[in-house]
Amino acid sequence: MAEVNGEWLLGETAGGSRNDLELFAINPQYLLSVGPPHSHPTKQDYLFPREKKKNAVEVSVCLTQLGDPPLLHIAFLIYETDTKDERLSAEYFLCVQPEESSGAFINWRQVRHRFRLSPGLYIIVPATFKPHTNGNFNLTVHAPPPISLQPLISRYGINIYDGIYEN
């Protein structure tokens, strides 16, 4: 099991849904490593895709809102990646559809979904439907070891809006 706490913060990490990809790219992003590193695909595997490996494992992802109501409309999306230290950009989101997702944005305390993922690197993007919305969350992933989950630091700096938006 791997677990992290995070937040959507106005002006920093509250990007909302894929309706605006420039804003969506500022949402928190977490690198998920599934399986031992020697079993991860190589760059060549991404250039010349093969059939999905038969050694896929069951992965359960749970996004839980923390704090008091009102509840936000939340969801998470999972993208396959080949790099350990780079956030996904708006251009990436324009060209690549998610590998998996929790489904439609819904105002429940918790959204959870099970997937079968091949060993490799993935980026999980927890999001609210509306951008510029503050909130705290917990992201938990259950899968057979080895597994790791770590935040990818925003490349946008401290406050991308510079005081333009107000609550």
N, C-alpha and C positions, 0 to 999 in steps of 0.2 A: 504494500500500500504506500502511496505517496500523497502528500497533502500540503497545500499552501493556502494562506489567507491573502486576499487582495482587495483592491478597491477601484471603483470608478470615481474619478475625481474631476470635477468641472475644471476645464482648462488644461488638464494633463492627460487623463486616461479615460474620459467619458465620451467615447466615440460613437456609440449607438450601433445601429444595424448596418447591413451591407447596402442600404439605400444610398448612402454617400460613402464611397470607398476611401476618400481622403480622410474622412473622420473615422471610419471603421478601423483604419490602420493604426490609430492611436490607442485603441483598446489594449488592455493588458494582454500580453502574449506569454505563454509558458511552453518551454521545451519539454516534451515527453519522450523519453528514451525507453523503448520496449525491447526486451531481449538483450543478449550479450552483444557487445560492439562488433565482434567478428561476424555476426549474422546480419548486420545492417547492410542495406544496399550500398553499392559504390556509385560514384558519379556516372560511370559508364551505364549502370543499370537505369539511371534516370534518362540518359540519352537514347538508349535502346531498351524500352520497357519490355519486360517479360511478363508472363502470366504470374499472377499473385502466388506467393510461396504457399505451400501446403502446410507449413508449420505456423500458421496464424494462431494467435492466442485470444482468449476472451478477455476483453478489457471493459470495465465498468467505470464510467465517468459520472460524477455527481457534482452539480453546481448548487450551492445553498446560499440563499440571501441571509445576511446577518443583520441584526438590528430590528427596530420596530417598524410596523406597517406605516404607510401604505407600501404594498409590495410592488416591485417594478416588473415589467415584462422582460424576462431574461431568456437567454439561450446560450449555447456554446457551439463552436464550429471547430473541426479538426482538419488540419492541412498536413500533408506529407511534406517533408523537407529533406535536404541533403547537407545542411550546415548546422553546426551546433551553436553558433554565436551571432546569428543575424536575424533581426526581426523581419517579418514579412511586410512588404510595402503595398501601397495602393495599386501600383502597376501589377504586382503579383496577383492580388485579389481580383483584378480586372480579367486576367488571363486564366486563372486556375480556380476551378470549383472545389469546394471542400471535399475531403475524403469521406467524412462523416459529419453529422450534426445531431443536436438534441431535438431538432424539429422546429416547429413554429415557436415564436416568442410567446411566453405565457406568464401570467402574473401569479405564479405559485412560489411558495417558499423555497422549493427544491425541484430541480429538473435533473433527471437521471436517465442514462441510456447505456445499453450494452452493445458492444461491437466486437467483431473479429478483426484484429489488426495483425499484419505481418510484422516481424521484428524490424525495427528501424526507428527513425526520428520523425516526430510529429510536433506540430505547434497547435496548442489549444488556445482559442480566442473566446473568452467569456465576454458576453456583450449584453447591453440593455437595448430595447427596441428604440427608445428615444435617446438621441445624443444629449450631452450636457446635463446628465443626471447623476447625482452623487449616490453612492451606495457601497456597502461592504459585502464581501462574499468569501466563501470557502470553496476551494476546488479540491476534490478528492478523486484519486484514480486507484482502482483495484485491478491488479493483474499479477500473473505469476512472476516471481523475480527472475532476473534483475529488472528493476524499473526505477526510473528517476524522473522528477518533475522539478524544473527550476525556472524562475522568472527571467525573461529577456528584457533588459533595460531599454527604456524608451530613448530613441535617438533624437527626439524633438526638444529636449531640454526641459526646463522646469515649468514654464507656462506658455503654451503655444498660442493662447488667445490674447495674452498681454492685457487682460482686463476688459476685453471687448464685450464678453457675455457676462450678464449678471443674473442672479437668481431672483 
